[in-house]
Structure formats: C-alpha cells, structure tokens
Amino acid sequence: MSDSNAFIPAAKPIIGDEERAAVDAVLATGMLAQGAEVASFESEFGEVLTDGGHVIAVNSGTSALHLGLLAAGVGPGDEVIVPSFTFAATANSVALTGATPVFADIEPDFFCLDPEAVASVITDKTKGIMPVHLYGHPANMTALTKLADERGLLLFEDAAQAHGAALGGQKVGTFGAFGAFSLYPTKNMTSGEGGMITTRDDEIARVARLLRNQGMEKQYANELVGFNNRMTNIHAAIGRVQLTRVLGWTAQRQANAAFLDANLEGVVTPPVAEGAEHVYHQYTIRVPEGRDAFQAALKDEHNIGSGVYYPIPNHRLAPFARPEHLEQTEIAAQQVLSLPVHPSLTQNDLERIVTAVNTLAKAGA
Ligand SMILES: *Cc1c(COP(=O)(O)O)cnc(C)c1O
C-alpha cells in the first residue's frame, strides 16, 4: 500500500456523512440554540452511558464540572481534593467556584487518585473529593466511596475521558453526587464542543439546569444568578450520531489495546484494575528513562504521533504553585507516553507502532 508509512496521528475524531446530515437537518429547522435536539441527546446519553438518571447538557466538560460543583453547594471557604496529575480543567473548575483545590498523589499503576493520599489531606474545610478517571480507567471508587462516607464528604467524578468506563459493573458518572463528561473532539466521542452533567440528585439537576441558562426555568422568571452555558441543537445533532457509535469505537479501542499489551516489549504497558472496564481514551506506557527523546524518535524515525498527558503536574502550574512534593505524580509526569489507540488504526498501523516502540526500547536499554 502506498500510504503504509503515512503519519499515524495520536488522536483522530471520526466524523461521517451521518453527522453532516444531522447538522443539515437542524440547520433546515432554523432552531439552532438549545431545544428538542439537546433534550433528545440528554436522554439518549443517559440510556447508553450512565444507566439513566438526570443528564444536563452544557457547552463544555469544564462547564459540566463547574456547574456541577456550584449545584452541589461548593464555594468560598471549601476545599475539594483533586489529583494534580490531570488536565488543568479539574482544578480550574474548583477554583472558579471560589473553593480551594487541594492536590493529592496518584496510585502508580492506574494514574488515578490514591485513596490513602486523599485521606492524609482531609481537613475540617474539606467539602468533597473529585477523582478523575484518567485515560479512561476508573479511579478507585470502592475505596473513595468508603472514605467519603466515613468522613461525611461528597464525591464528584471528572469522567471527561471515560465514556462508558465502569468498576464492578457500575458506570462512571453514577458513583458520586454528580459526574462530568467532555465532548471535545479528541475525547472518545464528540459534539464539537460540549459536556454532560450526570446525577441522581434531583436538586443538583434542578440547580445545574438553572445555572446553565441565566437562572431561568421559566422564561424571564430568573431564580438565581446564572451563566449562558447552553449546548446548541447543532452540537447535539453531532453528539446524537456519535452516541450510536461510541460503544463500537470503545470495543475497537479495547481490541487495539489488547494487541499492544500482547506485543510491546521493554516498556511498562498499562495495567487494568480488577473489576475495571478501561475505555482507553489513552493507551499510556511508561518510558522509565529518556521519554522525550523516545517520543521525538517515534515521530522522526517512524512517523508515529504520541502525546504526553501531562508534562507539568497541576500543583506546579503558575495559578496554583503549591510547595508539596507528590512523588508518584512527579515520576509519572516524567515517564508517561500515550501511544495511538484510536478506532481508526489499521492492523498495519498497530504493527508499525509495535515495531517502532520495541526497536526504540531495545536501543535505549
Ligand atoms: C477534557 C477534559 C476536561 C475538560 O473538558 P472540555 O470539554 O475540554 O472543557 C476536564 N477534565 C479532564 C480530565 C479532561 O481530559
């Protein structure tokens, strides 16, 4: 094949004729802003990914976190415990409520919050714990739920990377007071931009719906000070089509990961916790020495893209700049490398990735 050495991107959104037709259909109605298409997307999202409950569509995953926290009553004077090893939106959303994000270390195997590290930073100001299901692997919700119950804390889930992930058969986004999903183009499914809040709590759902729409349920009868964080019907149309595909794409991601697990040598492949369903938003290996040179060689010598998520822990970023040393977080930031695992990969692509990684690992050893 002529393109057998073509560049393999780290991520690739799949947009087809059905998405284009769905957008066209919305444009033809003239009803562009939040309306019936958004309502359908919400109920279908709940059916496919969170086993029902309330689903509130918003304009981004960050808005989903922010409004979820506000609706759960988080505000000035509160502390919320978050991982530092995540995208900055996690801690940003806490800070935007006026509360203080408190950073805790991760479990080295699964890169998610370590329940013992969380326990060690609980104070009398702690209002809740917000684990991230990083890379599509569920956080240790069994231990975190127990800890939250014992200490009278709320649990919030950053499920931005984990559509359909589960632990012990329970879907992420259903463990805590609320869950937040992102629909950004590189996530496991997209609506262009967008986010979803999932909750079983009627009051959190009601307040989140108010907050996304200027505090109004009834037009011009504003009940509180709110935002315009609505999703449009145009974005919902894209998302509804993607929702019919996401479980198939996840199965393909899992098959791609299984091939990499079975064939990679000389690097640390990502383990899966007992009872966990990993949806492989990222397939993240550890390169113990020389990760950055390894990544450069993957691109320059083998034409394969990859990603480092995340090179700077959040507690080291300028807006937070905390003095604590989070051992496993600092090590992971130096070692992690995410290889392509997306559902568009061909068998030839997978074999090229294996050959390239194994060759580089051997040369470095
Ligand atoms: C993508 C992401 C978000 C934010 O989602 P947006 O839709 O980009 O606002 C939050 N948390 C994590 C862990 C993410 O990966």
The ligand as an SDF file (V2000), in Angstrom:
LIG
                    3D

 15 15  0  0  0  0  0  0  0  0999 V2000
  -11.0030   17.3670   28.5040 C   0  0  0  0  0  0  0  0  0  0  0  0
  -11.0000   17.3560   29.9620 C   0  0  0  0  0  0  0  0  0  0  0  0
  -11.7520   18.2740   30.7300 C   0  0  0  0  0  0  0  0  0  0  0  0
  -12.4380   19.4790   30.1380 C   0  0  0  0  0  0  0  0  0  0  0  0
  -13.2870   19.2130   29.0910 O   0  0  0  0  0  0  0  0  0  0  0  0
  -13.5590   20.3610   27.9890 P   0  0  0  0  0  0  0  0  0  0  0  0
  -14.7170   19.7930   27.2150 O   0  0  0  0  0  0  0  0  0  0  0  0
  -12.3130   20.4780   27.1650 O   0  0  0  0  0  0  0  0  0  0  0  0
  -13.8970   21.6130   28.6990 O   0  0  0  0  0  0  0  0  0  0  0  0
  -11.7710   18.1300   32.1070 C   0  0  0  0  0  0  0  0  0  0  0  0
  -11.0790   17.1530   32.7230 N   0  0  0  0  0  0  0  0  0  0  0  0
  -10.3280   16.2850   32.0350 C   0  0  0  0  0  0  0  0  0  0  0  0
   -9.6050   15.2030   32.7820 C   0  0  0  0  0  0  0  0  0  0  0  0
  -10.2520   16.3530   30.6410 C   0  0  0  0  0  0  0  0  0  0  0  0
   -9.4860   15.4860   29.9730 O   0  0  0  0  0  0  0  0  0  0  0  0
  1  2  1  0
  2  3  1  0
  2 14  2  0
  3  4  1  0
  3 10  2  0
  4  5  1  0
  5  6  1  0
  6  7  2  0
  6  8  1  0
  6  9  1  0
 10 11  1  0
 11 12  2  0
 12 13  1  0
 12 14  1  0
 14 15  1  0
M  END
$$$$
